[in-house]
């Protein structure tokens, strides 16, 4: 188990192919507990979402809506990593997202 502290950054990288435009305030559609601000910084070109931890937390979940590519794809398996009090090296998620029939 790892405890995250205010100011730590959680990065989801490799969400390439999304049609969602870059924005420093991309809304999270769901998060638990209230460990993050309501928005994350989204960069379309690199497919990167950065979340800032706002309160101490060990376990969390979040969801974000991105627009799938126009053409069907197999999807991508993004990387999750943490920067801050105790860095966590990038880990690849097991499930593909942003492909045909994914949300």
N, CA, C and O atoms as CSV, one atom per row, in Angstrom:
chain,resi,resn,atom,element,x,y,z
A,1,UNK,N,N,0.842,-1.175,0.000
A,1,UNK,CA,C,0.000,0.000,0.000
A,1,UNK,C,C,0.890,1.242,0.000
A,1,UNK,O,O,1.975,1.235,0.582
A,2,UNK,N,N,0.439,2.273,-0.635
A,2,UNK,CA,C,1.192,3.517,-0.758
A,2,UNK,C,C,0.289,4.676,-0.379
A,2,UNK,O,O,-0.861,4.735,-0.813
A,3,UNK,N,N,0.793,5.587,0.418
A,3,UNK,CA,C,-0.007,6.757,0.784
A,3,UNK,C,C,0.411,7.938,-0.073
A,3,UNK,O,O,1.594,8.258,-0.184
A,4,UNK,N,N,-0.582,8.583,-0.678
A,4,UNK,CA,C,-0.354,9.770,-1.489
A,4,UNK,C,C,-0.688,11.001,-0.660
A,4,UNK,O,O,-1.604,10.984,0.162
A,5,UNK,N,N,0.070,12.066,-0.888
A,5,UNK,CA,C,-0.070,13.296,-0.109
A,5,UNK,C,C,-0.462,14.453,-1.007
A,5,UNK,O,O,-0.234,14.403,-2.216
A,6,UNK,N,N,-1.055,15.504,-0.428
A,6,UNK,CA,C,-1.412,16.671,-1.229
A,6,UNK,C,C,-0.215,17.174,-2.040
A,6,UNK,O,O,0.896,17.310,-1.527
A,7,UNK,N,N,-0.474,17.442,-3.308
A,7,UNK,CA,C,0.574,17.905,-4.207
A,7,UNK,C,C,1.196,16.791,-5.036
A,7,UNK,O,O,1.803,17.068,-6.070
A,8,UNK,N,N,1.060,15.519,-4.603
A,8,UNK,CA,C,1.559,14.407,-5.412
A,8,UNK,C,C,0.796,14.388,-6.736
A,8,UNK,O,O,-0.373,14.769,-6.795
A,9,UNK,N,N,1.469,13.940,-7.795
A,9,UNK,CA,C,0.847,13.869,-9.115
A,9,UNK,C,C,0.687,12.414,-9.533
A,9,UNK,O,O,1.617,11.615,-9.421
A,10,UNK,N,N,-0.501,12.085,-10.012
A,10,UNK,CA,C,-0.793,10.783,-10.594
A,10,UNK,C,C,-0.927,11.020,-12.096
A,10,UNK,O,O,-1.735,11.842,-12.528
A,11,UNK,N,N,-0.142,10.307,-12.883
A,11,UNK,CA,C,-0.145,10.487,-14.329
A,11,UNK,C,C,-0.650,9.234,-15.021
A,11,UNK,O,O,-0.196,8.127,-14.734
A,12,UNK,N,N,-1.595,9.417,-15.936
A,12,UNK,CA,C,-2.048,8.348,-16.818
A,12,UNK,C,C,-1.554,8.752,-18.204
A,12,UNK,O,O,-1.975,9.777,-18.740
A,13,UNK,N,N,-0.668,7.953,-18.780
A,13,UNK,CA,C,-0.054,8.284,-20.069
A,13,UNK,C,C,-0.385,7.213,-21.098
A,13,UNK,O,O,-0.697,6.073,-20.753
A,14,UNK,N,N,-0.311,7.597,-22.362
A,14,UNK,CA,C,-0.526,6.645,-23.435
A,14,UNK,C,C,-1.966,6.533,-23.892
A,14,UNK,O,O,-2.316,5.574,-24.580
A,15,UNK,N,N,-2.816,7.493,-23.525
A,15,UNK,CA,C,-4.217,7.489,-23.965
A,15,UNK,C,C,-4.313,8.119,-25.348
A,15,UNK,O,O,-5.154,8.986,-25.584
A,16,UNK,N,N,-3.465,7.692,-26.245
A,16,UNK,CA,C,-3.376,8.284,-27.574
A,16,UNK,C,C,-4.560,7.899,-28.445
A,16,UNK,O,O,-5.161,6.836,-28.287
A,17,UNK,N,N,-4.873,8.795,-29.365
A,17,UNK,CA,C,-5.967,8.549,-30.291
A,17,UNK,C,C,-7.269,9.213,-29.895
A,17,UNK,O,O,-8.194,9.270,-30.705
A,18,UNK,N,N,-7.370,9.713,-28.680
A,18,UNK,CA,C,-8.604,10.365,-28.250
A,18,UNK,C,C,-8.826,11.646,-29.044
A,18,UNK,O,O,-7.874,12.338,-29.406
A,19,UNK,N,N,-10.077,11.951,-29.307
A,19,UNK,CA,C,-10.424,13.186,-29.994
A,19,UNK,C,C,-10.711,14.327,-29.022
A,19,UNK,O,O,-11.008,15.441,-29.454
A,20,UNK,N,N,-10.629,14.070,-27.717
A,20,UNK,CA,C,-10.850,15.124,-26.712
A,20,UNK,C,C,-9.711,16.134,-26.791
A,20,UNK,O,O,-8.538,15.762,-26.769
A,21,UNK,N,N,-10.066,17.417,-26.884
A,21,UNK,CA,C,-9.064,18.476,-27.011
A,21,UNK,C,C,-8.331,18.721,-25.695
A,21,UNK,O,O,-8.883,18.512,-24.615
A,22,UNK,N,N,-7.081,19.167,-25.803
A,22,UNK,CA,C,-6.265,19.475,-24.630
A,22,UNK,C,C,-6.908,20.562,-23.787
A,22,UNK,O,O,-7.494,21.508,-24.314
A,23,UNK,N,N,-6.792,20.416,-22.465
A,23,UNK,CA,C,-7.299,21.424,-21.536
A,23,UNK,C,C,-6.627,21.226,-20.173
A,23,UNK,O,O,-6.387,20.091,-19.762
A,24,UNK,N,N,-6.326,22.315,-19.479
A,24,UNK,CA,C,-5.758,22.163,-18.136
A,24,UNK,C,C,-6.809,21.797,-17.088
A,24,UNK,O,O,-6.470,21.533,-15.935
A,25,UNK,N,N,-8.109,21.779,-17.493
A,25,UNK,CA,C,-9.194,21.510,-16.544
A,25,UNK,C,C,-10.159,20.468,-17.089
A,25,UNK,O,O,-11.354,20.741,-17.199
A,26,UNK,N,N,-9.671,19.290,-17.430
A,26,UNK,CA,C,-10.552,18.237,-17.937
A,26,UNK,C,C,-11.282,17.613,-16.749
A,26,UNK,O,O,-10.632,17.114,-15.830
A,27,UNK,N,N,-12.617,17.630,-16.744
A,27,UNK,CA,C,-13.347,17.170,-15.553
A,27,UNK,C,C,-13.252,15.664,-15.316
A,27,UNK,O,O,-13.306,14.865,-16.251
A,28,UNK,N,N,-13.110,15.303,-14.057
A,28,UNK,CA,C,-13.243,13.904,-13.665
A,28,UNK,C,C,-14.731,13.641,-13.523
A,28,UNK,O,O,-15.450,14.463,-12.953
A,29,UNK,N,N,-15.205,12.519,-14.027
A,29,UNK,CA,C,-16.633,12.232,-13.947
A,29,UNK,C,C,-16.991,11.515,-12.660
A,29,UNK,O,O,-18.159,11.459,-12.275
A,30,UNK,N,N,-15.992,10.969,-11.999
A,30,UNK,CA,C,-16.242,10.215,-10.765
A,30,UNK,C,C,-14.906,10.046,-10.063
A,30,UNK,O,O,-13.902,9.751,-10.712
A,31,UNK,N,N,-14.874,10.223,-8.773
A,31,UNK,CA,C,-13.658,9.931,-8.023
A,31,UNK,C,C,-14.011,9.654,-6.583
A,31,UNK,O,O,-14.940,10.240,-6.028
A,32,UNK,N,N,-13.247,8.742,-5.980
A,32,UNK,CA,C,-13.539,8.317,-4.617
A,32,UNK,C,C,-12.254,7.896,-3.934
A,32,UNK,O,O,-11.459,7.187,-4.552
A,33,UNK,N,N,-12.012,8.278,-2.733
A,33,UNK,CA,C,-12.683,9.369,-2.023
A,33,UNK,C,C,-12.310,10.695,-2.668
A,33,UNK,O,O,-11.756,10.709,-3.767
A,34,UNK,N,N,-12.599,11.790,-2.016
A,34,UNK,CA,C,-12.315,13.100,-2.618
A,34,UNK,C,C,-10.823,13.415,-2.504
A,34,UNK,O,O,-10.422,14.382,-1.856
A,35,UNK,N,N,-10.016,12.580,-3.147
A,35,UNK,CA,C,-8.565,12.700,-3.075
A,35,UNK,C,C,-7.997,13.671,-4.097
A,35,UNK,O,O,-6.847,14.093,-3.974
A,36,UNK,N,N,-8.789,14.032,-5.108
A,36,UNK,CA,C,-8.307,14.872,-6.189
A,36,UNK,C,C,-9.164,16.123,-6.321
A,36,UNK,O,O,-10.296,16.187,-5.843
A,37,UNK,N,N,-8.585,17.107,-6.983
A,37,UNK,CA,C,-9.397,18.233,-7.427
A,37,UNK,C,C,-10.394,17.664,-8.432
A,37,UNK,O,O,-10.221,16.530,-8.879
A,38,UNK,N,N,-11.406,18.398,-8.791
A,38,UNK,CA,C,-12.446,17.897,-9.685
A,38,UNK,C,C,-11.979,17.808,-11.134
A,38,UNK,O,O,-12.694,17.259,-11.973
A,39,UNK,N,N,-10.796,18.335,-11.447
A,39,UNK,CA,C,-10.289,18.364,-12.811
A,39,UNK,C,C,-8.882,17.783,-12.876
A,39,UNK,O,O,-8.152,17.743,-11.885
A,40,UNK,N,N,-8.531,17.334,-14.075
A,40,UNK,CA,C,-7.171,16.899,-14.349
A,40,UNK,C,C,-6.679,17.630,-15.588
A,40,UNK,O,O,-7.486,18.101,-16.389
A,41,UNK,N,N,-5.376,17.731,-15.754
A,41,UNK,CA,C,-4.806,18.379,-16.932
A,41,UNK,C,C,-4.678,17.336,-18.042
A,41,UNK,O,O,-4.001,16.323,-17.864
A,42,UNK,N,N,-5.321,17.575,-19.183
A,42,UNK,CA,C,-5.358,16.639,-20.293
A,42,UNK,C,C,-4.580,17.209,-21.478
A,42,UNK,O,O,-4.799,18.352,-21.878
A,43,UNK,N,N,-3.657,16.394,-22.044
A,43,UNK,CA,C,-2.900,16.773,-23.235
A,43,UNK,C,C,-3.216,15.764,-24.330
A,43,UNK,O,O,-2.817,14.602,-24.249
A,44,UNK,N,N,-3.933,16.213,-25.351
A,44,UNK,CA,C,-4.393,15.316,-26.410
A,44,UNK,C,C,-3.234,14.689,-27.186
A,44,UNK,O,O,-3.247,13.481,-27.422
A,45,UNK,N,N,-2.242,15.469,-27.586
A,45,UNK,CA,C,-1.159,14.975,-28.435
A,45,UNK,C,C,-0.386,13.812,-27.833
A,45,UNK,O,O,0.001,12.884,-28.543
A,46,UNK,N,N,-0.162,13.861,-26.531
A,46,UNK,CA,C,0.588,12.791,-25.867
A,46,UNK,C,C,-0.330,11.784,-25.186
A,46,UNK,O,O,0.121,10.730,-24.736
A,47,UNK,N,N,-1.620,12.112,-25.111
A,47,UNK,CA,C,-2.565,11.211,-24.451
A,47,UNK,C,C,-2.292,11.089,-22.967
A,47,UNK,O,O,-2.314,9.993,-22.407
A,48,UNK,N,N,-2.032,12.234,-22.328
A,48,UNK,CA,C,-1.638,12.242,-20.916
A,48,UNK,C,C,-2.647,13.002,-20.057
A,48,UNK,O,O,-3.057,14.113,-20.393
A,49,UNK,N,N,-3.036,12.388,-18.948
A,49,UNK,CA,C,-3.909,13.014,-17.955
A,49,UNK,C,C,-3.133,13.088,-16.647
A,49,UNK,O,O,-2.623,12.075,-16.169
A,50,UNK,N,N,-3.040,14.281,-16.066
A,50,UNK,CA,C,-2.330,14.468,-14.793
A,50,UNK,C,C,-3.324,14.906,-13.737
A,50,UNK,O,O,-4.043,15.890,-13.908
A,51,UNK,N,N,-3.353,14.158,-12.640
A,51,UNK,CA,C,-4.218,14.457,-11.500
A,51,UNK,C,C,-3.349,14.909,-10.339
A,51,UNK,O,O,-2.260,14.374,-10.132
A,52,UNK,N,N,-3.820,15.886,-9.583
A,52,UNK,CA,C,-3.105,16.370,-8.395
A,52,UNK,C,C,-3.866,15.914,-7.158
A,52,UNK,O,O,-5.063,16.166,-7.022
A,53,UNK,N,N,-3.159,15.241,-6.263
A,53,UNK,CA,C,-3.761,14.776,-5.011
A,53,UNK,C,C,-4.050,15.999,-4.135
A,53,UNK,O,O,-3.187,16.859,-3.965
A,54,UNK,N,N,-5.264,16.075,-3.581
A,54,UNK,CA,C,-5.640,17.223,-2.752
A,54,UNK,C,C,-5.785,16.891,-1.273
A,54,UNK,O,O,-5.818,17.795,-0.439
A,55,UNK,N,N,-5.873,15.594,-0.935
A,55,UNK,CA,C,-5.931,15.197,0.478
A,55,UNK,C,C,-5.286,13.818,0.614
A,55,UNK,O,O,-5.314,13.036,-0.336
A,56,UNK,N,N,-4.705,13.504,1.776
A,56,UNK,CA,C,-4.034,12.215,1.944
A,56,UNK,C,C,-4.962,11.043,1.633
A,56,UNK,O,O,-6.126,11.035,2.033
A,57,UNK,N,N,-4.428,10.054,0.912
A,57,UNK,CA,C,-5.241,8.901,0.519
A,57,UNK,C,C,-4.341,7.708,0.219
A,57,UNK,O,O,-3.219,7.872,-0.262
A,58,UNK,N,N,-4.842,6.499,0.507
A,58,UNK,CA,C,-4.118,5.278,0.141
A,58,UNK,C,C,-4.781,4.581,-1.040
A,58,UNK,O,O,-4.087,4.133,-1.953
A,59,UNK,N,N,-6.081,4.481,-1.043
A,59,UNK,CA,C,-6.820,3.806,-2.109
A,59,UNK,C,C,-7.760,4.800,-2.764
A,59,UNK,O,O,-8.409,5.595,-2.083
A,60,UNK,N,N,-7.832,4.754,-4.087
A,60,UNK,CA,C,-8.702,5.696,-4.783
A,60,UNK,C,C,-9.151,5.100,-6.109
A,60,UNK,O,O,-8.575,4.132,-6.606
A,61,UNK,N,N,-10.179,5.693,-6.661
A,61,UNK,CA,C,-10.612,5.377,-8.013
A,61,UNK,C,C,-11.043,6.680,-8.672
A,61,UNK,O,O,-11.396,7.647,-7.996
A,62,UNK,N,N,-11.009,6.691,-9.993
A,62,UNK,CA,C,-11.481,7.868,-10.718
A,62,UNK,C,C,-11.925,7.439,-12.111
A,62,UNK,O,O,-11.543,6.376,-12.600
A,63,UNK,N,N,-12.722,8.265,-12.728
A,63,UNK,CA,C,-13.161,8.043,-14.098
A,63,UNK,C,C,-13.087,9.375,-14.834
A,63,UNK,O,O,-13.239,10.446,-14.245
A,64,UNK,N,N,-12.850,9.277,-16.125
A,64,UNK,CA,C,-12.782,10.466,-16.972
A,64,UNK,C,C,-13.375,10.091,-18.327
A,64,UNK,O,O,-13.184,8.974,-18.808
A,65,UNK,N,N,-14.087,11.023,-18.934
A,65,UNK,CA,C,-14.658,10.774,-20.263
A,65,UNK,C,C,-13.731,11.353,-21.326
A,65,UNK,O,O,-13.354,12.523,-21.277
A,66,UNK,N,N,-13.375,10.503,-22.288
A,66,UNK,CA,C,-12.601,10.934,-23.444
A,66,UNK,C,C,-13.344,10.464,-24.690
A,66,UNK,O,O,-14.051,9.457,-24.655
A,67,UNK,N,N,-13.183,11.185,-25.776
A,67,UNK,CA,C,-13.857,10.838,-27.025
A,67,UNK,C,C,-13.008,9.816,-27.777
A,67,UNK,O,O,-11.830,10.049,-28.046
A,68,UNK,N,N,-13.622,8.679,-28.111
A,68,UNK,CA,C,-12.933,7.627,-28.851
A,68,UNK,C,C,-12.546,8.101,-30.245
A,68,UNK,O,O,-13.150,9.037,-30.770
A,69,UNK,N,N,-11.541,7.463,-30.853
A,69,UNK,CA,C,-11.185,7.789,-32.237
A,69,UNK,C,C,-12.353,7.499,-33.176
A,69,UNK,O,O,-13.223,6.688,-32.860
A,70,UNK,N,N,-12.367,8.164,-34.332
A,70,UNK,CA,C,-13.440,7.954,-35.307
A,70,UNK,C,C,-13.389,6.557,-35.914
A,70,UNK,O,O,-14.429,5.935,-36.134
A,71,UNK,N,N,-12.195,6.068,-36.184
A,71,UNK,CA,C,-12.038,4.743,-36.790
A,71,UNK,C,C,-11.845,3.702,-35.699
A,71,UNK,O,O,-11.185,3.974,-34.696
A,72,UNK,N,N,-12.412,2.513,-35.882
A,72,UNK,CA,C,-12.224,1.442,-34.890
A,72,UNK,C,C,-10.745,1.096,-34.713
A,72,UNK,O,O,-9.988,1.019,-35.681
A,73,UNK,N,N,-10.359,0.893,-33.474
A,73,UNK,CA,C,-8.984,0.496,-33.148
A,73,UNK,C,C,-9.050,-0.591,-32.085
A,73,UNK,O,O,-10.108,-0.873,-31.523
A,74,UNK,N,N,-7.908,-1.190,-31.825
A,74,UNK,CA,C,-7.825,-2.204,-30.766
A,74,UNK,C,C,-7.761,-1.547,-29.394
A,74,UNK,O,O,-7.852,-2.232,-28.375
A,75,UNK,N,N,-7.606,-0.222,-29.358
A,75,UNK,CA,C,-7.478,0.483,-28.085
A,75,UNK,C,C,-6.024,0.565,-27.651
A,75,UNK,O,O,-5.126,0.085,-28.343
A,76,UNK,N,N,-5.809,1.168,-26.517
A,76,UNK,CA,C,-4.461,1.328,-25.966
A,76,UNK,C,C,-4.465,0.883,-24.505
A,76,UNK,O,O,-5.494,0.936,-23.832
A,77,UNK,N,N,-3.318,0.449,-24.031
A,77,UNK,CA,C,-3.158,0.090,-22.619
A,77,UNK,C,C,-2.278,1.169,-21.987
A,77,UNK,O,O,-1.056,1.144,-22.135
A,78,UNK,N,N,-2.900,2.111,-21.286
A,78,UNK,CA,C,-2.149,3.244,-20.737
A,78,UNK,C,C,-1.235,2.847,-19.577
A,78,UNK,O,O,-1.332,1.755,-19.016
A,79,UNK,N,N,-0.353,3.773,-19.249
A,79,UNK,CA,C,0.569,3.632,-18.126
A,79,UNK,C,C,0.096,4.516,-16.982
A,79,UNK,O,O,-0.417,5.611,-17.211
A,80,UNK,N,N,0.266,4.046,-15.757
A,80,UNK,CA,C,-0.086,4.801,-14.557
A,80,UNK,C,C,1.181,4.952,-13.733
A,80,UNK,O,O,1.873,3.968,-13.470
A,81,UNK,N,N,1.494,6.196,-13.317
A,81,UNK,CA,C,2.661,6.421,-12.475
A,81,UNK,C,C,2.394,7.559,-11.503
A,81,UNK,O,O,1.452,8.332,-11.677
A,82,UNK,N,N,3.236,7.652,-10.474
A,82,UNK,CA,C,3.071,8.695,-9.459
A,82,UNK,C,C,4.384,9.442,-9.263
A,82,UNK,O,O,5.467,8.861,-9.320
A,83,UNK,N,N,4.255,10.750,-9.030
A,83,UNK,CA,C,5.398,11.620,-8.754
A,83,UNK,C,C,5.092,12.385,-7.479
A,83,UNK,O,O,3.981,12.884,-7.301
A,84,UNK,N,N,6.054,12.477,-6.609
A,84,UNK,CA,C,5.825,13.236,-5.387
A,84,UNK,C,C,6.556,12.654,-4.209
A,84,UNK,O,O,7.747,12.357,-4.298
A,85,UNK,N,N,5.848,12.484,-3.083
A,85,UNK,CA,C,6.483,12.069,-1.834
A,85,UNK,C,C,7.255,10.765,-1.987
A,85,UNK,O,O,8.383,10.667,-1.503
A,86,UNK,N,N,6.684,9.766,-2.641
A,86,UNK,CA,C,7.374,8.512,-2.952
A,86,UNK,C,C,6.991,8.155,-4.382
A,86,UNK,O,O,5.869,7.709,-4.621
A,87,UNK,N,N,7.904,8.342,-5.345
A,87,UNK,CA,C,7.564,8.072,-6.741
A,87,UNK,C,C,7.247,6.590,-6.980
A,87,UNK,O,O,7.813,5.709,-6.331
A,88,UNK,N,N,6.350,6.340,-7.905
A,88,UNK,CA,C,6.024,4.982,-8.341
A,88,UNK,C,C,6.275,4.927,-9.838
A,88,UNK,O,O,5.720,5.722,-10.596
A,89,UNK,N,N,7.117,3.981,-10.266
A,89,UNK,CA,C,7.440,3.834,-11.679
A,89,UNK,C,C,6.190,3.455,-12.466
A,89,UNK,O,O,5.234,2.908,-11.915
A,90,UNK,N,N,6.213,3.753,-13.751
A,90,UNK,CA,C,5.069,3.498,-14.629
A,90,UNK,C,C,4.698,2.019,-14.658
A,90,UNK,O,O,5.551,1.146,-14.815
A,91,UNK,N,N,3.396,1.764,-14.500
A,91,UNK,CA,C,2.831,0.415,-14.586
A,91,UNK,C,C,1.810,0.416,-15.703
A,91,UNK,O,O,0.984,1.325,-15.780
A,92,UNK,N,N,1.848,-0.594,-16.580
A,92,UNK,CA,C,0.875,-0.666,-17.664
A,92,UNK,C,C,-0.416,-1.284,-17.187
A,92,UNK,O,O,-0.406,-2.332,-16.541
A,93,UNK,N,N,-1.539,-0.639,-17.504
A,93,UNK,CA,C,-2.851,-1.186,-17.148
A,93,UNK,C,C,-3.156,-2.390,-18.027
A,93,UNK,O,O,-2.729,-2.444,-19.180
A,94,UNK,N,N,-3.884,-3.345,-17.493
A,94,UNK,CA,C,-4.150,-4.603,-18.190
A,94,UNK,C,C,-5.254,-4.504,-19.231
A,94,UNK,O,O,-5.307,-5.318,-20.153
A,95,UNK,N,N,-6.129,-3.529,-19.101
A,95,UNK,CA,C,-7.300,-3.428,-19.971
A,95,UNK,C,C,-7.122,-2.306,-20.987
A,95,UNK,O,O,-6.732,-1.195,-20.629
A,96,UNK,N,N,-7.407,-2.599,-22.251
A,96,UNK,CA,C,-7.323,-1.584,-23.302
A,96,UNK,C,C,-8.509,-0.635,-23.209
A,96,UNK,O,O,-9.619,-1.040,-22.866
A,97,UNK,N,N,-8.259,0.630,-23.519
A,97,UNK,CA,C,-9.294,1.665,-23.535
A,97,UNK,C,C,-9.175,2.451,-24.840
A,97,UNK,O,O,-8.188,2.307,-25.562
A,98,UNK,N,N,-10.170,3.277,-25.143
A,98,UNK,CA,C,-10.206,4.129,-26.332
A,98,UNK,C,C,-10.201,3.339,-27.626
A,98,UNK,O,O,-9.678,3.812,-28.635
A,99,UNK,N,N,-10.766,2.162,-27.615
A,99,UNK,CA,C,-10.889,1.382,-28.840
A,99,UNK,C,C,-12.344,1.251,-29.222
A,99,UNK,O,O,-13.221,1.823,-28.575
A,100,UNK,N,N,-12.595,0.508,-30.259
A,100,UNK,CA,C,-13.965,0.281,-30.689
A,100,UNK,C,C,-14.765,-0.380,-29.575
A,100,UNK,O,O,-14.367,-1.414,-29.037
A,101,UNK,N,N,-15.898,0.230,-29.236
A,101,UNK,CA,C,-16.770,-0.357,-28.221
A,101,UNK,C,C,-16.316,-0.142,-26.795
A,101,UNK,O,O,-16.888,-0.737,-25.882
A,102,UNK,N,N,-15.286,0.704,-26.562
A,102,UNK,CA,C,-14.866,0.989,-25.193
A,102,UNK,C,C,-15.361,2.369,-24.813
A,102,UNK,O,O,-15.682,3.183,-25.679
A,103,UNK,N,N,-15.422,2.634,-23.510
A,103,UNK,CA,C,-15.902,3.936,-23.057
A,103,UNK,C,C,-14.815,4.686,-22.352
A,103,UNK,O,O,-15.034,5.809,-21.898
